[in-house]
């Protein structure tokens, strides 16, 4: 994955393992800079691409023949996503706008919830995100970001929600084995919310402490 989107590789690897554990499908993660350069002559963030057969696919080789397959840009939102440098913001802006402009690429937002991994209040993103991405026609935050937790039980629910979001965004995947039963997820989400309320009183660690 792209180094500029800190933590995104970990999520992609977890999604790969989750799909492999419930099916014979093979998951690959490929570099978005190469993908966009080969297909759209752009550079930028990382993509996860799922084939028509439900497989999540990827390659560091040319991807020009994969353009017709369901493709997703997984964007992890944390304190390092935007505002680190003009160069990194420009690169992120380029890839996000390229993906949004392409009807074959779907954007999936994930919001980090672990303070030790760069979690921050969502309102902070409105202060550091390039204005172009927040304005129409891009409106980056029109979609609700999926909260990503670190505690095992809660993280599993988050990962399942990410996979279900991909299926929702691309109906071609509706019959694939990567989606999870909506009814069973609702109960898990309620449990997750109750856990969040219990943890809300825990003090956020000082990110500058040694």
TABEL-V419026 format. One record per residue. RES is the residue in three letters. SS is DSSP state (H for helix, E for strand, C for the rest). OMEGA is omega in whole degrees, -180 to 180 (none if undefined). Layout:
BEGIN
res = [RES,RES]
ss = [SS,SS]
omega = [OMEGA,OMEGA]
END
This chain:
BEGIN
res = [UNK,UNK,UNK,UNK,UNK,UNK,UNK,UNK,UNK,UNK,UNK,UNK,UNK,UNK,UNK,UNK,UNK,UNK,UNK,UNK,UNK,UNK,UNK,UNK,UNK,UNK,UNK,UNK,UNK,UNK,UNK,UNK,UNK,UNK,UNK,UNK,UNK,UNK,UNK,UNK,UNK,UNK,UNK,UNK,UNK,UNK,UNK,UNK,UNK,UNK,UNK,UNK,UNK,UNK,UNK,UNK,UNK,UNK,UNK,UNK,UNK,UNK,UNK,UNK,UNK,UNK,UNK,UNK,UNK,UNK,UNK,UNK,UNK,UNK,UNK,UNK,UNK,UNK,UNK,UNK,UNK,UNK,UNK,UNK,UNK,UNK,UNK,UNK,UNK,UNK,UNK,UNK,UNK,UNK,UNK,UNK,UNK,UNK,UNK,UNK,UNK,UNK,UNK,UNK,UNK,UNK,UNK,UNK,UNK,UNK,UNK,UNK,UNK,UNK,UNK,UNK,UNK,UNK,UNK,UNK,UNK,UNK,UNK,UNK,UNK,UNK,UNK,UNK,UNK,UNK,UNK,UNK,UNK,UNK,UNK,UNK,UNK,UNK,UNK,UNK,UNK,UNK,UNK,UNK,UNK,UNK,UNK,UNK,UNK,UNK,UNK,UNK,UNK,UNK,UNK,UNK,UNK,UNK,UNK,UNK,UNK,UNK,UNK,UNK,UNK,UNK,UNK,UNK,UNK,UNK,UNK,UNK,UNK,UNK,UNK,UNK,UNK,UNK,UNK,UNK,UNK,UNK,UNK,UNK,UNK,UNK,UNK,UNK,UNK,UNK,UNK,UNK,UNK,UNK,UNK,UNK,UNK,UNK,UNK,UNK,UNK,UNK,UNK,UNK,UNK,UNK,UNK,UNK,UNK,UNK]
ss = [C,C,C,C,C,C,C,H,H,H,H,H,H,H,H,H,H,H,H,H,H,H,C,C,C,C,C,C,C,E,C,H,H,H,H,H,H,H,H,C,C,C,C,C,C,C,E,E,E,E,C,C,C,C,C,E,E,C,C,C,C,C,C,H,H,H,C,C,C,C,E,E,E,E,E,E,E,C,C,C,C,C,C,C,C,H,H,H,H,H,H,H,H,H,H,H,H,H,H,H,H,C,C,C,E,E,E,E,E,E,E,E,C,C,H,H,H,C,C,C,C,H,H,H,H,H,H,H,C,C,H,H,H,H,C,C,C,C,C,H,H,H,C,C,C,E,E,E,C,C,C,H,H,H,H,H,H,H,H,H,H,H,H,H,H,H,H,H,H,C,H,H,H,C,C,C,C,C,C,C,C,H,H,H,H,H,H,H,H,H,H,H,H,H,H,H,H,H,H,C,C,C,C,C,C,C,C,C,C,C]
omega = [-177,-179,-177,177,-173,177,-176,179,180,180,-180,179,178,177,178,-180,-178,179,-179,-177,-177,-180,177,-178,-180,-178,175,176,-179,-176,-176,179,178,-180,-177,179,-180,-172,-173,-180,177,173,177,-170,-172,180,168,-176,-179,-178,-179,180,179,180,170,-172,175,-180,174,177,-180,-179,-174,-178,-176,-173,-176,-175,178,-175,-176,170,178,-177,178,-180,173,-175,-179,-175,179,173,-180,178,178,-179,-179,178,180,179,180,179,-178,-177,-179,180,179,-178,179,180,-180,-179,-179,-180,-178,-178,177,-179,178,-177,179,-178,-178,-178,179,180,175,178,175,180,-176,-179,-180,-180,179,-180,-174,180,176,-175,-179,-179,-179,180,172,11,-173,175,-172,-173,176,179,179,179,179,179,-180,-178,-179,179,-169,-176,-178,-180,178,178,180,-180,177,179,178,179,179,178,178,179,180,-178,-180,-177,179,-177,-174,-177,-179,-178,-177,-178,-180,-179,-177,-178,-180,180,-179,178,179,180,178,178,179,-179,178,178,179,179,179,-177,-173,-179,180,-177,177,-178,178,-175,-178,-179,-179,none]
END
